[in-house]
Amino acid sequence: MRLDFASLSPLDAYRWLASTVTPRPIAWVSSRSAAGIDNLAPFSFFQVISDEPPTLMVNVGNRDDGSLKDTLLNVRETGELVIQLVAAAQVEAMNASAALLPYEVSEFERCGIATRAAERVAALRVEGAAVAFECRLAEIQPYPRHAPNCHLIFAEVLLAHVDDAVLDAKGRIDPRKLDLVGRLGGKAYTFTRDTFELERPA
Ligand SMILES: Cc1cc2nc3c(=O)[nH]c(=O)nc-3n(C[C@H](O)[C@H](O)[C@H](O)COP(=O)(O)O)c2cc1C
């Protein structure tokens, strides 16, 4: 099978990309508007893109009607966000938080998701997240420049909270304990608990 992307609709291009570039980690992004309304939403077009400075990137697409998502509006307004990784036990809550809600409604309240205060930013943390990164906005890049249909949020990590329960005896992450959720295509997901090790060649 060959796929010429020039002849694919945007929806088909999305489906092929999203079901082949897998598994994708999910950024569970909390933010707070300048007016104090908290927001939470998942994004799987997400990666670590630099360790110096420590930087994560989240792709927030425009809605189908061209409007901007609450996460983007908040981060643009306040320059702050928290990025959680999604633990296996949180997968239902993560999915619920993807619902399209009015700007004035907090997903934390609507979905009954417990919170903790962050230290360096006003946005709330998700209670029980194995890993949470408190971040400051580095830059927002509309993409593509000539006709943007998404915005890339570059977020510099200020502080990480790591659940002690996912650490090994040396205080490092034990991948078998971390047990995060990865996004596959469509409705499919995977867990990171199926691990193995490889030695790098000399
Ligand atoms: C697992 C998962 C991954 C998602 N990944 C993305 C993504 O990478 N980019 C995006 O724009 N929306 C993504 N969405 C959809 C957003 O979560 C959804 O549009 C949400 O309502 C946005 O919330 P907000 O308006 O509060 O920011 C994803 C949804 C789910 C369930």
The ligand as a Tripos MOL2 file, in Angstrom:
@<TRIPOS>MOLECULE
LIG
   31    33     1     0     0
SMALL
NO_CHARGES

@<TRIPOS>ATOM
      1 C1         -6.1680   10.7020   24.1490 C.3       1 LIG1
      2 C2         -6.4940   12.0200   23.5190 C.ar      1 LIG1
      3 C3         -5.5180   12.7100   22.8320 C.ar      1 LIG1
      4 C4         -5.7850   13.9590   22.2540 C.ar      1 LIG1
      5 N1         -4.7690   14.6090   21.6020 N.ar      1 LIG1
      6 C5         -5.0000   15.8330   21.0890 C.ar      1 LIG1
      7 C6         -3.9280   16.5580   20.4580 C.ar      1 LIG1
      8 O1         -2.7960   16.0940   20.3570 O.2       1 LIG1
      9 N2         -4.2150   17.8060   19.9720 N.ar      1 LIG1
     10 C7         -5.4610   18.3660   20.1010 C.ar      1 LIG1
     11 O2         -5.6530   19.5060   19.6780 O.2       1 LIG1
     12 N3         -6.4760   17.7000   20.6940 N.ar      1 LIG1
     13 C8         -6.2800   16.4670   21.2000 C.ar      1 LIG1
     14 N4         -7.3000   15.7950   21.8130 N.ar      1 LIG1
     15 C9         -8.6190   16.4500   21.9340 C.3       1 LIG1
     16 C10        -8.6420   17.4660   23.0820 C.3       1 LIG1
     17 O3         -8.3880   16.8250   24.3190 O.3       1 LIG1
     18 C11       -10.0480   18.1120   23.1210 C.3       1 LIG1
     19 O4        -10.2120   18.9050   21.9570 O.3       1 LIG1
     20 C12       -10.3120   18.9570   24.3580 C.3       1 LIG1
     21 O5        -11.7010   19.2890   24.4040 O.3       1 LIG1
     22 C13        -9.5410   20.2590   24.3810 C.3       1 LIG1
     23 O6         -9.8680   20.8960   25.6010 O.3       1 LIG1
     24 P1         -9.7210   22.4460   25.8790 P.3       1 LIG1
     25 O7        -10.6050   23.2080   24.9060 O.co2     1 LIG1
     26 O8        -10.1910   22.5420   27.3060 O.co2     1 LIG1
     27 O9         -8.2710   22.8100   25.7230 O.co2     1 LIG1
     28 C14        -7.0730   14.5290   22.3710 C.ar      1 LIG1
     29 C15        -8.0790   13.8240   23.0490 C.ar      1 LIG1
     30 C16        -7.8000   12.5820   23.6150 C.ar      1 LIG1
     31 C17        -8.8790   11.8150   24.3420 C.3       1 LIG1
@<TRIPOS>BOND
     1     1     2 1
     2     2     3 ar
     3     2    30 ar
     4     3     4 ar
     5     4     5 ar
     6     4    28 ar
     7     5     6 ar
     8     6     7 ar
     9     6    13 1
    10     7     8 2
    11     7     9 ar
    12     9    10 ar
    13    10    11 2
    14    10    12 ar
    15    12    13 ar
    16    13    14 ar
    17    14    15 1
    18    14    28 ar
    19    15    16 1
    20    16    17 1
    21    16    18 1
    22    18    19 1
    23    18    20 1
    24    20    21 1
    25    20    22 1
    26    22    23 1
    27    23    24 1
    28    24    25 2
    29    24    26 1
    30    24    27 1
    31    28    29 ar
    32    29    30 ar
    33    30    31 1
@<TRIPOS>SUBSTRUCTURE
     1 LIG1         1 GROUP 0 **** ****
